[in-house]
């Protein structure tokens, strides 16, 4: 079953339920789509028309999307989306420790 890769702003997570959901989806994404990825996290993508979106992505894919505009169709037609910031799994684990206290 496909997972929903869209998540909330990691900097606005305020409870453990929401955090555990993001971590579970990251693990499912890694197992199903990127089993060879060294790390999976959340990528902030900036779109000029729609604003910011946050998606689960491997670190390798996130780095590629930060280097150049994200391609819409793989045929050279580029969108106005750019990868801006990658939140690694360690960010969420540190947040879990803070919220657990």
Secondary structure, DSSP 8 states (H G I E B T S, - for coil): -----EE--GGG--SHHHHHHHHHHHHHHHHHH-TT-S-EEEEEEEETTTEEEEEEEEHHHHHHHHHS--BSSSSS-B-SEEEEEEEEHHHHHHHHHHHH-
